[in-house]
């Protein structure tokens, strides 16, 4: 379990405190599946760069990884003992969870109904707002929507993991028939369908924090892109030499080096909306 005594570099934010440390990989628990191709790309990049750029986000009390599943897998594949992490208190109400809607091109209502049926679900036509409410209340497993139609999918499922397993079966059914899939936030998805960027979307339920912890600590995983963690701020560009991660140093020595390394840098605070490797909707603490 993580210690509450600071042993790393602490950042105090008005809504959330952060502690940057080098954590032992074997102590961490992931909660989502890994995409092997993405993991292999990270292995190649990290090995080539010789530095670790950004810390992953981890709950300090359970050591469950909230953001950075593929980087954990890549670090294990390379053979590192440590990984740079940003410890947060997951119980903090300012840390929230969103979801990722699945988005499809050129998908008709008939094709959607077939995919839902293949997943063992029953289709029923609904208005968008009602369909979304049914998904969030967990009455419907999922709902699929386009500009001119919306279908709620009903079926017997026991828990949130089983719901996402059903959603994955729908994804696989559509992907196997050549449909291209992307992801969008629930907030942006309707506009992206209305604009014609995507022809249809698939709604997903929001997972609760206790469910994330329960699945991870049982050694199980959700399908990829199940959770979208929203934190008040994010530290970036810690730029740790990967030699420090190999295990030649004791935990105390490794963290002492890491703390001195970060203390020697200047920290620049950037507002939300920065576009780096992607768009960041939270504040950024950039080490320079």
C-alpha positions as CSV (number, residue, x, y, z in Angstrom):
1,X,0.0,0.0,0.0
2,X,1.2,3.6,-0.6
3,X,2.5,5.6,2.3
4,X,0.9,8.9,3.4
5,X,4.3,10.3,4.4
6,X,5.8,12.4,1.6
7,X,8.8,10.8,0.1
8,X,8.8,12.6,-3.3
9,X,8.3,16.0,-4.8
10,X,5.0,17.5,-3.6
11,X,2.8,19.9,-5.6
12,X,0.0,21.7,-3.7
13,X,-2.9,22.6,-5.9
14,X,-6.1,24.3,-4.5
15,X,-8.2,21.3,-5.5
16,X,-5.8,18.4,-5.2
17,X,-2.3,17.6,-3.8
18,X,0.2,15.7,-5.9
19,X,3.3,13.7,-4.9
20,X,5.8,12.7,-7.6
21,X,7.7,9.5,-6.7
22,X,9.4,6.5,-8.4
23,X,7.1,3.6,-7.5
24,X,7.8,-0.1,-7.8
25,X,6.0,-1.5,-10.8
26,X,5.1,-4.8,-9.1
27,X,3.0,-2.9,-6.5
28,X,0.8,-1.2,-9.1
29,X,-2.7,-2.4,-10.2
30,X,-4.1,-1.6,-13.6
31,X,-7.9,-1.6,-14.3
32,X,-8.1,-1.6,-18.2
33,X,-6.9,-4.0,-20.9
34,X,-3.8,-3.3,-22.8
35,X,-3.7,-3.0,-26.6
36,X,-0.5,-5.0,-27.5
37,X,0.3,-2.8,-30.6
38,X,0.2,0.4,-28.6
39,X,2.3,-1.1,-25.8
40,X,5.0,-2.2,-28.3
41,X,5.1,1.3,-29.8
42,X,5.7,2.7,-26.3
43,X,8.5,0.1,-25.7
44,X,10.3,1.2,-28.8
45,X,9.9,4.9,-28.1
46,X,11.0,4.7,-24.4
47,X,13.9,2.5,-25.3
48,X,15.0,4.8,-28.0
49,X,14.6,8.1,-26.0
50,X,16.5,6.9,-22.9
51,X,14.3,9.1,-20.7
52,X,10.8,8.8,-19.2
53,X,8.8,11.9,-20.1
54,X,5.5,12.0,-18.2
55,X,4.4,10.4,-14.9
56,X,1.4,8.1,-14.7
57,X,-1.5,8.9,-12.4
58,X,-2.0,6.5,-9.4
59,X,-4.2,6.4,-6.3
60,X,-1.9,6.7,-3.3
61,X,-4.0,4.6,-1.0
62,X,-4.6,1.5,-3.3
63,X,-1.8,2.0,-5.9
64,X,-4.4,1.5,-8.6
65,X,-3.4,3.1,-11.9
66,X,-5.9,5.7,-13.0
67,X,-4.1,6.9,-16.2
68,X,-1.1,5.2,-17.9
69,X,-2.0,1.5,-18.3
70,X,0.0,1.1,-21.5
71,X,3.1,2.8,-20.0
72,X,3.0,0.4,-17.0
73,X,2.9,-2.5,-19.5
74,X,5.7,-1.0,-21.5
75,X,7.9,-0.5,-18.5
76,X,7.3,-4.1,-17.4
77,X,8.1,-5.3,-20.9
78,X,11.4,-3.4,-20.9
79,X,12.3,-4.8,-17.5
80,X,12.2,-1.7,-15.3
81,X,11.7,-2.0,-11.6
82,X,10.5,1.6,-11.0
83,X,8.1,4.0,-12.9
84,X,7.5,7.7,-12.3
85,X,4.1,8.2,-10.8
86,X,1.9,11.1,-9.6
87,X,0.2,10.0,-6.5
88,X,-3.3,11.5,-5.8
89,X,-6.0,10.8,-3.3
90,X,-8.8,9.1,-5.4
91,X,-11.3,9.9,-2.7
92,X,-11.0,13.6,-3.5
93,X,-14.3,14.7,-5.0
94,X,-12.4,17.0,-7.4
95,X,-11.1,13.9,-9.2
96,X,-14.0,12.7,-11.4
97,X,-14.7,9.9,-13.9
98,X,-16.1,10.4,-17.4
99,X,-16.7,7.8,-20.1
100,X,-15.7,7.3,-23.8
101,X,-18.5,6.9,-26.4
102,X,-17.7,4.6,-29.3
103,X,-18.1,6.4,-32.7
104,X,-18.6,4.8,-36.0
105,X,-18.6,5.8,-39.7
106,X,-21.3,4.8,-42.2
107,X,-23.4,2.8,-39.7
108,X,-27.1,2.3,-40.4
109,X,-29.9,1.6,-37.9
110,X,-30.3,-1.9,-39.4
111,X,-26.6,-2.7,-38.9
112,X,-26.7,-1.4,-35.3
113,X,-29.7,-3.6,-34.5
114,X,-28.0,-6.7,-35.9
115,X,-24.8,-6.0,-33.8
116,X,-26.9,-5.5,-30.7
117,X,-28.7,-8.8,-31.4
118,X,-25.4,-10.6,-31.9
119,X,-24.4,-9.3,-28.4
120,X,-27.6,-10.9,-26.9
121,X,-29.4,-7.5,-26.4
122,X,-32.9,-6.4,-27.3
123,X,-33.4,-3.2,-29.3
124,X,-36.0,-0.6,-28.5
125,X,-36.4,2.9,-30.2
126,X,-36.0,5.8,-27.8
127,X,-35.4,9.6,-27.9
128,X,-31.7,10.5,-27.4
129,X,-32.2,12.0,-23.9
130,X,-34.2,9.1,-22.7
131,X,-31.8,6.6,-24.1
132,X,-28.9,8.3,-22.4
133,X,-30.7,8.4,-19.1
134,X,-31.4,4.7,-19.4
135,X,-27.7,4.0,-19.9
136,X,-26.6,6.2,-17.0
137,X,-29.3,4.6,-14.7
138,X,-28.1,1.2,-15.9
139,X,-31.5,0.2,-17.1
140,X,-30.1,-0.1,-20.7
141,X,-26.7,-1.8,-21.3
142,X,-26.0,0.7,-24.0
143,X,-27.7,2.9,-26.6
144,X,-26.8,3.6,-30.2
145,X,-27.7,6.9,-32.0
146,X,-27.5,8.8,-35.2
147,X,-29.0,12.0,-36.5
148,X,-32.3,10.3,-37.5
149,X,-32.5,7.3,-35.0
150,X,-31.7,6.2,-31.5
151,X,-31.9,2.6,-30.1
152,X,-31.6,1.6,-26.5
153,X,-30.3,-1.9,-25.9
154,X,-31.8,-3.9,-23.1
155,X,-30.5,-7.2,-21.6
156,X,-29.7,-9.0,-18.4
157,X,-26.3,-8.1,-17.0
158,X,-25.2,-8.3,-13.4
159,X,-22.6,-5.6,-13.1
160,X,-20.6,-2.9,-14.7
161,X,-17.9,-5.2,-16.0
162,X,-20.4,-7.4,-17.7
163,X,-22.0,-4.3,-19.3
164,X,-18.6,-3.3,-20.8
165,X,-18.0,-6.9,-21.9
166,X,-21.3,-6.7,-23.8
167,X,-20.2,-3.4,-25.3
168,X,-16.9,-5.0,-26.4
169,X,-18.9,-7.7,-28.2
170,X,-20.8,-5.0,-30.1
171,X,-17.6,-3.3,-31.0
172,X,-16.0,-6.5,-32.2
173,X,-19.1,-7.4,-34.3
174,X,-19.0,-4.0,-36.1
175,X,-15.2,-4.0,-36.5
176,X,-15.4,-7.5,-38.0
177,X,-17.7,-6.1,-40.7
178,X,-15.3,-3.4,-41.6
179,X,-16.7,-0.5,-39.6
180,X,-14.1,2.0,-38.4
181,X,-14.3,3.1,-34.7
182,X,-13.2,6.1,-32.8
183,X,-13.8,7.6,-29.4
184,X,-15.4,10.8,-28.1
185,X,-16.5,12.2,-24.8
186,X,-20.2,12.0,-24.0
187,X,-20.3,15.8,-24.2
188,X,-18.9,16.0,-27.7
189,X,-20.4,12.9,-29.3
190,X,-23.8,14.3,-30.3
191,X,-22.2,17.3,-32.1
192,X,-19.8,15.1,-33.9
193,X,-22.6,13.0,-35.2
194,X,-24.7,16.1,-36.1
195,X,-21.8,17.5,-38.1
196,X,-21.4,14.3,-40.1
197,X,-17.9,13.5,-38.7
198,X,-19.4,10.2,-37.5
199,X,-22.6,8.6,-38.6
200,X,-23.4,7.0,-35.3
201,X,-22.3,6.7,-31.7
202,X,-22.5,4.1,-29.0
203,X,-23.2,5.3,-25.4
204,X,-21.3,3.8,-22.4
205,X,-22.2,4.0,-18.7
206,X,-20.0,5.9,-16.3
207,X,-18.0,3.6,-13.9
208,X,-17.9,4.6,-10.2
209,X,-14.6,4.9,-8.3
210,X,-15.4,2.0,-6.0
211,X,-15.9,-0.2,-9.1
212,X,-12.6,0.8,-10.5
213,X,-10.8,-0.1,-7.3
214,X,-12.8,-3.3,-6.9
215,X,-11.9,-4.6,-10.4
216,X,-8.3,-3.6,-10.2
217,X,-7.6,-5.0,-6.7
218,X,-9.2,-8.3,-7.8
219,X,-6.6,-8.6,-10.6
220,X,-9.3,-8.1,-13.3
221,X,-9.5,-5.5,-16.1
222,X,-12.2,-3.6,-17.9
223,X,-12.0,-3.3,-21.7
224,X,-9.8,-0.5,-23.0
225,X,-11.3,3.0,-22.9
226,X,-13.7,2.3,-20.1
227,X,-12.8,5.2,-17.9
228,X,-11.8,8.8,-18.5
229,X,-10.3,10.2,-15.4
230,X,-10.6,14.0,-15.0
231,X,-8.2,15.5,-12.5
232,X,-7.7,19.2,-11.6
233,X,-4.1,19.4,-12.8
234,X,-1.4,17.2,-14.3
235,X,2.4,17.3,-13.9
236,X,4.3,16.8,-17.1
237,X,7.9,16.5,-18.6
238,X,9.6,15.1,-15.5
239,X,12.1,13.6,-18.0
240,X,13.7,10.9,-15.8
241,X,16.8,9.0,-17.2
242,X,15.6,5.4,-17.7
243,X,18.8,4.1,-16.1
244,X,17.3,5.2,-12.8
245,X,14.3,2.8,-13.4
246,X,16.3,-0.4,-13.9
247,X,16.5,-1.4,-10.3
248,X,20.2,-0.8,-9.7
249,X,19.3,1.8,-7.0
250,X,17.4,1.1,-3.8
251,X,13.9,2.7,-3.5
252,X,15.3,5.3,-1.2
253,X,18.3,6.2,-3.5
254,X,16.1,6.3,-6.6
255,X,13.6,8.6,-5.0
256,X,16.3,10.8,-3.5
257,X,17.7,11.3,-7.0
258,X,14.2,11.9,-8.4
259,X,13.4,14.5,-5.8
260,X,16.7,16.4,-6.4
261,X,16.2,16.2,-10.1
262,X,12.7,17.8,-9.9
263,X,13.8,20.4,-7.4
264,X,16.5,21.6,-9.8
265,X,13.9,22.4,-12.4
266,X,11.6,25.3,-13.0
267,X,7.9,24.6,-12.9
268,X,5.6,26.5,-15.3
269,X,1.8,26.4,-14.7
270,X,-0.3,26.3,-17.9
271,X,-4.0,26.8,-18.2
272,X,-6.4,24.2,-19.5
273,X,-6.8,23.7,-23.2
274,X,-3.1,23.1,-24.1
275,X,-2.5,21.0,-27.2
276,X,0.7,19.0,-26.8
277,X,0.6,15.3,-27.9
278,X,-3.2,15.7,-27.4
279,X,-5.6,18.3,-25.9
280,X,-5.4,18.6,-22.1
281,X,-8.5,20.0,-20.4
282,X,-6.8,20.3,-17.0
283,X,-4.2,22.7,-15.7
284,X,-0.6,21.5,-16.4
285,X,2.5,21.8,-14.3
286,X,5.4,21.6,-16.8
287,X,8.9,20.9,-15.5
288,X,11.6,22.8,-17.5
